[in-house]
Amino acid sequence: MSTYRVAQVATAGGPFEIVEREIPRPGPGHARIAVDACGVCHSDSFFVDAAFPGVRFPLVPGHEMAP
């Protein structure tokens, strides 16, 4: 299986680190897309700081993608 790189935060309020992960196989009803760039906006900082309940780490913030 191939890998991809992500910028993740391992703990609440921690620094970003680049890590490689295995590309998961999409399940039924899901699709895999190639993302060239992803933006991290202000609302993502609330997740990085675990300001919302239920945030699990390691966390890969970013939801504004450019496929």
Order of alpha helices (4+ residues) and beta strands (2+ residues): beta-beta-beta-alpha-beta
